[in-house]
């Protein structure tokens, strides 16, 4: 069963099993109850987030939500009361990893040498992907634009574009390199992270170095075919998001 269909059924079940509010017999709750319930809700939310971070890092963004709820010690209904859908849980659980991605881009810009900055950024993001399958998945999909992770991604992308243009201006990056080529690299390294599992940190470096060598100025080499357009890559990312239970596949 596809993740989105499975989750629709789980949400329906959770909605049907919600407990009635109020005290025994429908009487108003005692004054101390709201504060206790707020504390319980906060603890449950943090428990779900902790379990989700571990599950997504280990298994990717399609990790079963029932397993996450079970690990957190809550029911699936509680998970859906805190996070209305998988996409909301992903957005909340992966703020820290996507921030590390954005920070890596900004740190690379501070490197005086343009190639060292660009190559160091590519190595770092692939290292992050190898160590966290959830981040590897997240970097090749899109979420709702109002999610915090998308604002952080936009910040990273601005820095990434500056890294590319700076390396080109210094004559250290081939002129036909496009930002979309880096997204293709991320899709490739995401596939390696998924296929290699625990071996990914050892499998990734050679792949990255081969690609970095290809990014160097081409000299007398034949020109590359045109890069994919931004619209094409947006459609690819939207399709991958739908496969991970987020959003809907493009028509």
C-alpha positions in Angstrom: 0.0 0.0 0.0 1.3 3.4 -0.9 2.4 5.6 2.1 -0.2 8.3 1.4 -3.1 5.8 1.1 -2.0 4.0 4.2 -1.8 7.3 6.1 -5.3 8.4 5.0 -6.7 5.2 6.6 -4.6 5.6 9.7 -5.8 9.2 10.1 -9.4 8.1 9.6 -9.0 5.4 12.3 -7.3 7.9 14.6 -10.1 10.4 14.2 -12.7 7.7 15.0 -10.9 6.7 18.2 -10.4 10.1 19.8 -11.4 10.3 23.4 -14.2 12.7 24.4 -13.0 15.9 26.1 -14.1 16.8 29.7 -14.2 15.0 33.0 -16.1 11.9 34.0 -19.7 11.9 32.7 -19.0 14.9 30.4 -18.4 17.2 33.3 -15.9 20.1 32.9 -12.3 19.2 33.7 -10.8 20.2 36.9 -8.6 23.4 36.9 -5.4 21.4 37.2 -6.1 19.2 34.1 -5.4 21.7 31.3 -1.9 22.3 32.5 -1.2 18.6 32.9 -2.7 17.9 29.5 -0.5 20.6 27.9 2.6 19.1 29.6 1.6 15.6 28.4 1.1 16.9 24.9 4.5 18.6 24.8 6.1 15.4 26.1 4.3 13.3 23.5 5.3 15.7 20.7 9.0 15.5 21.7 8.8 11.7 22.0 7.4 11.4 18.5 10.0 13.8 17.1 12.8 11.8 18.7 11.5 8.6 17.3 10.9 10.1 13.9 14.5 11.5 13.7 15.9 8.1 14.4 13.6 6.3 12.0 14.0 8.7 9.1 17.8 8.8 9.5 17.9 5.0 9.5 15.2 4.0 7.0 14.4 7.2 5.0 11.3 9.3 4.8 9.0 6.3 4.1 9.6 4.8 7.6 6.3 3.5 8.9 4.5 6.0 11.1 2.9 3.3 13.2 6.5 2.1 14.1 7.4 5.7 15.0 4.4 6.0 17.2 5.1 2.7 18.9 8.8 3.7 19.5 7.6 7.0 21.0 5.2 5.1 23.3 2.1 6.8 21.9 -0.9 5.7 19.8 -1.1 6.5 16.1 -4.0 8.9 17.0 -1.7 10.9 19.2 0.9 11.2 16.4 -1.7 12.5 14.0 -3.0 15.0 16.6 0.5 16.4 16.9 1.4 16.2 13.2 -1.5 16.1 10.7 0.4 14.2 8.0 3.7 12.6 7.2 4.9 15.8 5.5 4.4 17.9 8.7 6.3 15.3 10.7 9.2 15.3 8.2 9.3 19.1 8.2 9.5 19.2 12.0 11.9 16.3 12.5 14.5 17.3 9.9 15.0 21.0 10.7 18.4 20.3 12.2 19.9 18.2 9.3 18.6 20.7 6.7 20.2 23.5 8.7 23.5 21.7 8.7 23.2 21.6 4.9 22.6 25.3 4.7 25.4 26.0 7.2 27.8 24.0 5.0 27.0 26.2 2.0 27.6 29.4 3.9 30.8 28.0 5.4 32.0 27.1 1.9 31.5 30.7 0.8 33.8 31.8 3.6 36.6 29.6 2.1 39.1 32.0 0.2 39.8 29.5 -2.6 36.8 29.1 -4.9 37.4 25.5 -5.8 38.2 24.4 -2.3 34.9 26.0 -1.2 32.8 24.4 -3.9 34.4 21.0 -3.7 34.3 21.0 0.1 30.6 21.8 0.0 29.9 18.9 -2.4 31.9 16.5 -0.2 30.1 17.7 2.9 26.6 17.4 1.6 27.2 13.9 0.3 28.8 13.0 3.6 25.6 14.3 5.3 23.4 12.3 2.9 25.5 9.1 3.6 24.9 9.4 7.3 21.2 10.3 7.3 18.9 8.6 4.8 16.1 11.0 5.8 18.2 14.0 4.7 19.3 12.2 1.6 15.6 11.9 0.7 14.7 15.4 1.8 17.3 17.1 -0.4 15.7 15.6 -3.6 12.0 16.3 -2.8 9.9 19.4 -2.2 7.6 20.1 0.7 4.9 22.8 1.1 6.5 26.2 0.6 5.4 27.4 4.0 7.3 24.7 5.8 10.4 25.9 7.7 12.6 23.4 6.0 11.8 25.0 2.6 12.9 28.4 3.9 16.2 26.9 5.1 16.6 25.1 1.7 16.1 28.4 -0.1 18.9 29.9 2.0 21.2 27.0 1.1 20.3 27.3 -2.6 21.2 30.9 -2.7 24.6 30.2 -1.2 25.1 27.2 -3.6 24.5 29.4 -6.6 27.1 31.9 -5.4 29.6 29.0 -4.9 29.0 27.9 -8.5 29.3 31.3 -10.0 32.4 32.1 -7.9 34.2 28.9 -9.0 33.3 29.6 -12.7 34.6 33.2 -12.4 37.9 31.8 -11.0 38.2 29.4 -14.0 38.0 26.4 -11.7 34.6 25.1 -12.7 33.5 24.2 -16.2 31.3 27.0 -17.6 28.5 24.7 -18.7 28.0 23.5 -15.2 24.4 24.3 -13.9 22.8 24.3 -10.5 20.5 21.5 -11.8 23.6 19.3 -12.2 24.2 19.5 -8.5 20.6 18.4 -7.9 21.2 15.4 -10.2 24.3 14.6 -8.1 22.1 14.7 -4.9 19.6 12.3 -6.5 22.5 10.0 -7.4 24.0 10.1 -3.9 20.6 9.7 -2.4 20.2 6.4 -4.4 23.6 5.3 -3.1 22.6 6.1 0.5 19.5 4.0 0.1 21.2 1.1 -1.7 24.4 0.9 0.4 22.8 1.4 3.8 25.4 1.2 6.6 28.1 1.0 3.9 27.2 4.4 2.4 29.8 6.4 4.2 32.5 4.2 2.7 30.8 3.8 -0.7 30.1 7.5 -1.3 33.6 9.2 -1.4 34.7 7.6 -4.7 31.5 8.6 -6.4 31.9 12.1 -5.2 35.5 12.5 -6.4 34.6 11.1 -9.8 31.9 13.7 -10.2 34.2 16.5 -8.9 36.8 15.6 -11.5 34.1 15.9 -14.1 33.1 19.4 -12.9 36.6 20.7 -13.5 37.1 22.9 -16.6 36.6 20.7 -19.7 39.6 21.9 -21.8 39.2 20.3 -25.2 36.4 18.0 -24.2 33.2 17.8 -26.1 30.5 20.1 -24.7 27.8 18.6 -22.5 24.2 18.1 -23.5 21.9 20.8 -22.2 21.1 20.5 -18.5 17.6 19.8 -17.3 15.5 22.9 -16.9 14.3 24.1 -13.5 10.7 23.2 -14.4 11.8 19.6 -15.3 13.7 19.3 -12.0 10.7 20.7 -10.0 8.5 18.0 -11.6 11.1 15.3 -10.7 11.3 16.5 -7.1 7.4 16.7 -6.9 7.2 13.1 -8.2 9.8 11.9 -5.6 7.9 13.7 -2.9 4.7 11.9 -3.8 6.6 8.6 -3.7 7.7 9.5 -0.2 4.1 10.2 0.9 4.4 14.0 0.7 2.2 16.2 -1.6 0.9 14.8 -4.9 2.5 13.5 -8.1 2.5 16.0 -10.9 0.0 15.3 -13.7 
